[in-house]
Amino acid sequence: MTVFGIGVSYGVATLFAMFSGMPIAFALGAVAVVFMGIYMPAASLDTVTQNVYEEMASITLLSIPLFILKGAAIGKSRAGQDLYSALHAWLHRVPGGLGVANVFACALFAAMAGSSPATCSAIGSAGIPEMRKRGYSGGFAAGIIAAGGTLGILLPPSITMILFAVAAEKSLGRLFLAGIGPGLFLVTLFGAYAVTRFRKEYAAASAAYKQTGATSAILARDEFTLGERFSALPRVLPFVLLLTGVMIALYGGYATPSETAGLGGLLALLLIALIYSVWRPTDLAPILTSTIRESTMLMMIIGMSLLYSYVMSYLHISQSAAESIVAMHLPRWELLLAILVLVVVLGFFLPPVSIILMTAPIILPPLRAANFDIIWFGIVMTIVMEMGLIHPPVGLNIFVIRNVAPDIPLRDVIFGTLPFVLLMMLGGAGALFRAPDSDLPARPDHGARRRKINLILKERRLRCVSKDAARPHG
């Protein structure tokens, strides 16, 4: 069978396995093993475990379970609720200050936890009931938390960015640093929308009160004394200092990402023990159980995705797909747009982790050949994948919100997130206009681009073959 035929059958088999309801990790692993048995030497099946281990033997991947531990320690304690309460106390005079406080709380928590679902659950469990109690519509409250939770994959320490750095073989520190500006820009957009939407709902409630006398909780004003505002700070400042210390250690060059993750995890456990008295085995059990469960699930997906990508590379599927893309002679911006559309479509069905690990072998070589900055592309791709977290049918944050606030109809949750999808599109467009000028060639040279991508793919092919030849067979 031709490479094209093998590639088509590989893709069809993958879709069939995923839509059968099989977990993503097992679907990818099963497809990879079946095609290894059919098209690769029989001895290759004996080295599946060794292959997965070698693909995952990355010191950068070690930081993932450690960042998950830090997020679980903060998320399973009252830290998220205290963070939200302190921000609300200081922002209550701002129109829509409660919504803005939830956006900022999501951003700060995401920067400490690095996980979107954890952010939605921790802040949403406290923020959504408070917003509903103060007259915010269900869709508005759900949209703020769902969209704020997506910041977990853009603001460092993002687990998604860790995987992109591994797949693209780029500096994790540079990628983290590049995500701060766009992340803060999205926080600003979300906060501005919260103020605008609040004023609209407040005006409608005020008009209804004047016409019918029907009052609404949104018309009430919260008041906090200066003493109450300062009394909320002591429980929050240690975690802000934790975040600041981790960032200084990472960006100051004092520690590697893995060392930073380990330090953050230990300090988070120490803080919740000192502040919330969470130190008994019965108190720590939910934290450790959540860490083990989420880490195991994520590392299984990573391992099987890497095996899936290895088989694609060995069978020359990813190389042929990349060569076909370059052979289309698309202008560099049309090439980028086509790839981003592909990521958007995949976001309807797959989580960001799977999208990165499955598409990186295909899309990165053409982007390198077109002289795009891969760090910059990683940020744009992350913003696009953020949209996938809050739009149906697989929007992960939507289902987290449904678990946190089951009284809000799914229809209201979906329509509440749509304005934030548009804001993310605006943020992505802003990132596109910030493309590094140094990577823009004066005129497209398709011949040079083809030679460059062939060199990249040849090197990757040689690495796969040499790795396979180095293993004992039989």
Residue pairs with C-beta under 8 A, 6 or more apart in sequence:
1 9
3 315
3 316
3 317
3 320
4 320
6 35
6 39
6 315
6 317
7 315
7 317
7 320
7 321
10 31
10 35
10 312
10 315
10 317
13 31
13 34
13 35
14 27
14 28
14 31
14 308
17 27
17 28
17 30
17 31
18 24
18 27
18 349
18 350
20 27
22 30
24 301
24 304
24 350
24 351
24 354
25 297
25 300
25 301
25 303
25 304
25 305
26 304
28 301
28 304
28 305
28 307
28 308
28 354
28 358
29 303
29 304
29 307
29 308
31 308
32 304
32 307
32 308
32 310
32 311
33 45
33 48
33 307
35 311
35 315
36 44
36 45
36 48
36 311
37 45
39 315
40 311
40 314
40 315
41 473
43 473
43 474
44 51
44 468
46 473
47 468
47 471
47 473
48 307
50 471
51 307
51 310
52 303
52 304
52 306
52 307
54 467
55 303
55 306
55 307
55 310
56 299
56 302
56 303
56 306
58 166
59 256
59 258
60 162
60 165
60 166
60 172
60 257
60 258
61 162
61 166
61 299
61 302
62 258
62 261
63 157
63 162
63 257
63 258
63 260
63 261
63 262
64 159
64 162
64 163
64 261
64 295
64 298
64 299
64 302
65 291
65 295
65 299
66 258
66 261
66 262
66 264
66 265
67 113
67 114
67 115
67 157
67 159
67 162
67 261
67 264
67 265
68 114
68 115
68 159
68 291
68 294
68 295
68 298
69 265
69 268
69 269
69 287
69 291
70 112
70 113
70 114
70 261
70 264
70 265
70 268
71 112
71 113
71 114
71 115
71 118
72 118
72 287
72 288
72 290
72 291
72 294
73 265
73 268
73 269
73 271
73 272
73 287
74 80
74 109
74 112
74 113
74 122
74 239
74 268
74 272
75 109
75 113
75 118
75 121
75 122
75 290
76 278
76 286
76 287
76 290
77 272
77 276
77 278
78 276
79 122
79 235
79 239
79 271
79 272
79 275
79 276
80 105
80 109
80 122
80 123
80 125
80 126
81 122
81 125
81 126
82 232
82 235
82 236
83 105
83 108
83 109
83 123
83 236
83 239
84 101
84 102
84 105
84 123
84 126
84 127
84 130
85 126
85 232
86 232
86 233
86 235
86 236
87 101
87 102
87 104
87 105
87 108
88 97
88 98
88 101
88 130
88 222
89 224
89 228
89 229
89 232
90 101
90 229
90 232
91 97
91 98
91 100
91 101
91 104
92 98
92 101
92 221
92 222
92 223
92 224
94 100
94 195
95 195
95 198
95 199
95 202
96 194
96 195
96 196
96 197
96 198
96 199
98 130
98 131
98 134
98 136
98 222
99 131
99 136
99 140
99 141
99 144
99 191
99 194
99 195
99 197
99 198
100 191
100 194
100 195
101 127
102 123
102 127
102 131
102 144
102 145
102 148
102 194
103 144
103 148
103 187
103 190
103 191
103 194
104 187
104 191
105 123
105 127
105 148
106 119
106 120
106 123
106 144
106 145
106 148
106 149
106 151
107 148
107 151
107 155
107 183
107 184
107 187
108 240
108 243
109 118
109 119
109 122
109 123
110 116
110 119
110 148
110 149
110 151
110 152
110 154
110 155
111 151
111 155
111 156
111 157
111 243
112 239
112 242
112 243
112 264
112 268
113 119
113 122
113 152
114 152
114 156
114 157
114 158
114 159
115 152
115 159
115 294
116 149
116 150
116 151
116 152
116 153
116 389
116 396
116 397
117 149
117 152
117 396
117 397
117 400
118 152
119 148
119 149
119 151
119 152
120 145
120 146
120 148
120 149
120 397
120 400
120 401
120 404
121 400
121 403
121 404
123 145
123 148
123 149
124 145
124 149
124 400
124 401
124 404
124 405
125 404
127 141
127 144
127 145
128 141
128 142
128 145
128 401
128 404
128 405
128 408
129 405
131 140
131 141
131 144
132 138
132 141
132 405
133 217
134 217
134 218
134 220
134 222
135 201
135 205
135 216
135 217
135 218
135 219
135 220
136 198
136 201
136 218
137 201
137 412
137 416
138 405
138 407
138 408
138 409
138 412
138 413
138 416
139 408
139 412
139 413
139 415
139 416
140 197
140 198
140 201
140 416
141 405
141 408
141 416
142 401
142 405
142 408
142 412
142 413
142 416
142 417
143 413
143 416
143 417
143 418
143 419
143 420
144 190
144 194
145 401
145 404
146 389
146 390
146 395
146 397
146 398
146 400
146 401
146 413
146 416
146 417
146 420
147 190
147 390
147 397
147 417
147 420
147 423
147 424
148 190
149 389
149 397
149 400
150 386
150 387
150 389
150 390
150 397
150 420
150 424
151 183
151 186
151 187
151 386
152 158
153 159
153 160
153 161
153 352
153 382
153 385
153 386
153 389
154 161
154 179
154 182
154 183
154 186
154 379
154 382
154 383
154 386
155 179
155 180
155 183
156 176
156 177
156 179
156 180
156 247
156 250
157 176
157 246
157 250
157 257
157 260
157 261
157 264
158 176
158 179
158 382
159 298
159 353
160 352
160 353
160 356
160 382
160 385
161 172
161 175
161 176
161 179
161 378
161 382
162 172
162 257
163 302
163 353
163 356
163 357
164 170
164 175
164 356
164 360
164 378
164 381
164 382
165 171
165 172
165 175
165 378
167 356
167 357
167 360
167 364
168 360
168 364
168 374
168 378
170 374
170 375
170 378
171 375
172 257
173 250
173 251
173 257
174 375
175 375
175 378
175 379
176 250
176 251
176 257
177 251
178 375
178 376
178 378
178 379
179 379
179 382
182 379
182 383
182 427
182 430
182 431
185 427
185 430
186 383
186 386
186 423
186 424
186 427
189 423
189 426
189 427
190 420
190 423
193 419
193 420
193 423
197 419
198 218
201 218
202 218
202 219
205 216
205 218
205 219
206 219
208 214
208 216
209 215
209 216
209 219
235 275
238 271
238 274
238 275
239 268
239 271
242 264
242 267
242 268
242 271
245 267
246 260
246 263
246 264
246 267
248 254
249 255
249 259
249 260
249 263
250 257
250 260
255 263
269 284
269 287
272 278
273 279
277 283
278 284
278 287
298 353
301 353
301 354
301 357
302 353
302 357
305 353
305 354
305 357
305 358
306 357
308 357
308 358
309 318
309 357
309 358
309 360
309 361
310 464
312 318
312 361
312 362
313 319
313 361
313 460
313 461
313 464
314 464
314 465
314 468
316 461
318 361
318 362
319 365
319 457
319 460
319 461
321 362
322 361
322 362
322 363
322 365
322 366
322 453
322 457
323 450
323 453
323 454
323 457
325 335
325 338
325 362
325 366
326 366
326 369
326 446
326 449
326 450
326 453
327 450
329 446
330 338
331 444
332 370
332 371
332 372
332 441
332 444
335 366
335 367
335 370
336 367
336 370
336 372
336 377
336 432
339 363
339 366
339 367
340 380
340 381
340 384
340 428
342 359
342 363
343 355
343 359
343 381
343 384
343 385
344 384
344 387
344 388
346 355
346 358
346 359
346 388
347 355
347 384
347 385
347 387
347 388
347 389
347 391
347 394
348 388
348 391
348 392
348 393
348 394
349 393
349 394
350 358
350 388
350 394
351 388
351 389
351 394
351 396
352 382
352 385
352 388
352 389
355 385
355 388
356 381
356 385
361 460
364 374
365 453
365 456
365 457
365 460
366 453
367 374
367 377
368 374
368 452
368 453
368 456
369 449
369 450
369 452
369 453
369 456
370 449
371 439
371 440
371 441
372 435
372 439
373 435
373 436
373 438
373 439
376 431
376 434
376 435
376 436
379 431
380 428
380 431
380 432
383 424
383 427
383 428
383 431
384 424
384 428
386 424
387 421
387 424
387 425
388 394
388 395
389 395
389 396
389 397
390 397
390 398
390 417
390 420
390 421
391 398
391 414
391 417
391 418
391 421
392 398
392 414
395 414
395 417
397 417
398 410
398 413
398 414
398 417
401 408
401 413
402 408
402 410
402 413
